[in-house]
Amino acid sequence: MPKPQYTQKFRDAWLKDPSFKEWLLVIDSTLGREAKCKFCSKIITSRYADLKSHGESKKHKENASYLLLKVSTSWRGKEVRFGSFLAKKQKIRRSVIYANVRIRSKGVQQQT
């Protein structure tokens, strides 16, 4: 009779591992606790080798470098890091407001 296959479960020690601690999150799901990359928003199989290979992947490194930019500025008295989700949201919001103002001002000029 063959030996039963062991399924690896998420280990809390991985959260303290220097190569994972910046990006690894643990989420609870119907399958139990799973690993998730906070840079890529991807659920990863709970195996050490899979976590390691994800951390070394080209896509993960690109996402990490984009989201970890140290350049910052201040907008409305708050420090904003470029590349952060908050900065993206604020940039989009400013662009939409600017576009709406331009559309309205052109509409007013054409009517008069």
N, C-alpha and C positions, 0 to 999 in steps of 0.2 A: 504494500500500500504506500503510495507516494506521500511525502511530507506535506502538510497543509501550507499554503502560501501565506506568509505574514504580510499584512498591510501596514505600512508605516503610518504612524500618527504624528501630528504636529507636536513638536517639543518646544517648551518655553526657553530652553537654553539657546535656541536659534535666534531669539530676539536679542540676546546679549552678544552674539557672535559679531566681531568687528566688521566682517565683510557683508553682513546682512542688516545690522542695526539701524542704518540710515533709511532703509526702504521697506523692510519687512513688517507687515501687519498680520495680526491673526483675526480671523472673522469666524463667527459661529454660523453654521449652516445646517441644513437637514442631514448632511453627511458627517457632521461633527465639526471640529475646529480645522480650518484650512488656512493656508498661507496666501497672502495677497501682497502684490507690489504696489506701494503707494505712488510711485512714479508712473507706472504703466497701467494701473488699475486692472491688473490681470491676476486671476486666481491661478496659483501654481500648485502642482502636485506636491504633497507633503513628503518629499524625499530630499535629503541633503544634496544629492548630486544634481537634482533638478533645480533646486534653489541656487546652487553655485553656478550652473550653466546659464540660468536666467540672468544672474548678476553680471556675467561676462558677455552677454549678448550685445550686439551692436545697437539694437533698438532701445534696450534698457539704458545703455550708456548715453545715447543721444537724449533720451527723456530726462535722465539724471542731470546731465550737463545743462540742459535748458532750464530745468526747475531749480537748480542750485546756484544760479548766477548770483554773484555777490554785489552787483551794481544796484544801488538804491537811490531813490530820490524822495522828495517830500511833495505831497499833493494834499491840499486842504489840511495842512498841519499834521498829516500822518505819514510815517515813513512807509514807502511801498517798495518791495523788491521786484525788479523786473523779472518776468518769468514765472512769478507765483500766480496762483489761480486768482487771487484778489486783484493783482495788477492787470491780468487779462480782462477780467470782468469790468474793472473801472475803465480800461482803455476802450472796450467795446461800447460801454455806456456813453462815454464822452463822444465817440464817433457817431453814434446814433443820434444823440442830442444835436451835435453839430450839423449832421445831415438834415434833420428835421427843420432846424432853424434856416438853413440855406434854401430848402424847398419852400418853406412858408414865405421867406423874403422874396424869392423869385415869383411866387404866385401873386403876392401883393403888388409887385412892380408891374407884372403883366396886366393886372386888372385895372390899374390906374392909367 
